[in-house]
Amino acid sequence: MAAELTGRRTLALYFFYLLFAVSLIYASGLPFLVCSIAQQTSHLPGDVSANNLFYSFMFPLGVPDQISDASVDLLGVAYLSISIPFFVASILIENFIIFVILPEPNRPPHTARFADSICSVGLGILQVLAARLLFLQWMEPLYTLVYDNLRVTDSLS
C-alpha cells in the first residue's frame, strides 16, 4: 500500500518532477530539433548570441558553435556532447527522487543502482565517440596508406 506524502514532500516531489522533465528535454537534443525545424521553415532568428531570448532558452549553457548565421549544422560537432551535463543531471535527479523524496512504500520495486547509472553514462559517451568516428572520412587515407606501404605486388596496379 502506498504511503501518503506530506504537503512539503508533495511540493518537493512535483518540483523535482518538473526539474527532471526539463533536464530530459535538454538531454534528448530537443533544442536542436526545434532549431532545425525553425531553420527549415525560415523562422530561425538571425542574431545568434547569448543575448537572444530564443537561443538563451534553447541552450542555457551557451549557444553551440554549430549554430551560426541562422543555420543549424547537425553533422558538425556531436550535439550529444552538449547534452551530457543534462543527461548526468537527469540521472542524479532520478536517484534523488527515488531515494530521498519518495517514502519506502512508494518506491519502485526495481530501483536504479549506481552501476546502472555508470553504464548509462558510459553508453552515452560511447555514442558520442562512435558518432565522431563514423563522421570522419578515414577510408580513403587508410586505403592510400595500405596501398602505398603494404601492397605485396605492383603487377596489379
C-alpha positions in Angstrom: 0.0 0.0 0.0 1.3 3.5 -0.9 2.1 5.9 1.9 0.7 9.3 2.0 3.0 12.2 1.2 3.0 15.3 3.4 2.4 18.8 1.9 6.0 19.8 1.8 7.2 16.5 0.5 4.5 16.5 -2.2 5.6 20.0 -3.3 9.2 18.9 -3.4 8.2 15.8 -5.4 6.4 18.0 -8.0 9.3 20.4 -8.2 11.8 17.6 -8.8 9.4 16.0 -11.4 9.4 19.3 -13.2 13.2 19.6 -13.0 13.6 16.0 -14.2 11.3 16.7 -17.2 13.2 19.8 -18.1 16.6 18.0 -17.9 15.3 15.2 -20.0 14.1 17.7 -22.7 17.6 19.2 -22.9 19.3 15.8 -22.6 17.3 14.4 -25.6 18.5 17.0 -28.0 15.1 18.6 -28.5 16.5 22.1 -28.7 18.5 21.1 -31.8 15.3 19.6 -33.3 13.4 22.8 -32.7 16.2 24.9 -34.2 16.4 22.5 -37.2 12.6 22.8 -37.8 12.8 26.6 -37.4 15.6 26.7 -39.9 13.6 24.6 -42.4 10.6 26.9 -42.1 12.8 30.0 -42.2 11.9 31.1 -38.7 15.3 30.7 -37.1 16.4 34.0 -35.6 19.4 35.5 -37.3 21.0 37.1 -34.2 23.0 34.1 -32.9 24.1 35.3 -29.5 23.6 34.6 -25.8 21.5 37.9 -25.6 18.9 36.5 -27.9 16.0 35.2 -25.8 15.3 32.3 -28.2 18.8 30.9 -28.1 19.3 31.5 -24.3 16.2 29.5 -23.7 17.1 26.7 -26.1 20.7 26.5 -25.0 21.1 27.6 -21.3 24.8 26.6 -21.2 25.6 28.8 -24.2 24.9 28.7 -27.9 27.0 25.9 -29.6 29.3 26.6 -32.5 27.3 24.6 -34.9 24.5 27.2 -34.9 25.6 30.2 -36.8 24.2 32.6 -39.4 20.7 31.3 -38.9 21.7 27.8 -39.9 22.0 24.6 -37.9 24.7 22.1 -38.7 23.8 18.8 -37.0 26.7 16.9 -38.6 29.4 19.3 -37.4 30.1 18.8 -33.7 28.4 16.0 -32.0 25.3 17.6 -30.3 25.4 14.8 -27.8 28.4 16.3 -26.1 26.3 19.4 -25.3 23.6 17.3 -23.7 25.8 15.2 -21.4 25.5 17.6 -18.4 21.7 17.4 -18.6 22.0 13.6 -19.0 24.0 13.3 -15.8 21.7 15.8 -14.1 18.7 13.6 -15.1 20.3 10.5 -13.5 21.1 12.4 -10.3 17.6 13.9 -10.1 16.0 10.5 -10.7 18.0 8.9 -7.9 17.3 11.8 -5.6 13.5 11.5 -6.2 13.6 7.7 -5.6 15.9 7.5 -2.6 15.3 10.8 -0.8 11.8 12.2 -1.6 9.7 9.0 -2.0 8.9 7.1 1.2 9.9 3.4 1.3 6.4 2.0 0.3 6.1 4.3 -2.7 9.5 3.4 -4.2 9.5 1.3 -7.4 10.3 -2.4 -6.8 13.4 -2.3 -9.0 15.3 0.9 -8.2 18.3 2.2 -10.1 21.7 1.2 -8.9 25.0 3.1 -9.1 26.2 0.5 -11.7 23.2 1.2 -13.9 23.9 4.9 -13.8 27.6 4.5 -14.6 26.5 2.2 -17.5 24.1 4.8 -18.8 26.8 7.5 -18.8 29.2 5.1 -20.4 26.8 4.3 -23.2 26.2 8.0 -23.8 29.9 8.6 -24.1 30.3 5.6 -26.4 27.6 7.0 -28.6 29.4 10.3 -28.8 32.7 8.6 -29.7 31.0 6.3 -32.3 29.4 9.3 -34.0 32.7 11.1 -34.2 34.4 8.1 -35.7 31.7 7.5 -38.2 31.7 11.0 -39.5 35.4 11.0 -40.0 36.3 10.3 -43.6 39.0 7.8 -42.9 38.5 5.2 -45.6 40.4 7.0 -48.4 43.5 7.8 -46.3 43.5 4.3 -44.9 43.3 2.8 -48.4 46.1 5.1 -49.6 48.3 4.1 -46.6 47.8 0.4 -47.2 48.3 0.7 -50.9 51.4 2.8 -50.7 53.1 0.8 -47.9 51.8 -2.7 -47.5 51.0 -3.9 -51.0 52.6 -7.2 -52.0 53.0 -6.7 -55.7 52.9 -4.0 -58.3 51.7 -6.2 -61.1 48.1 -5.4 -60.4 48.5 -1.6 -60.3 
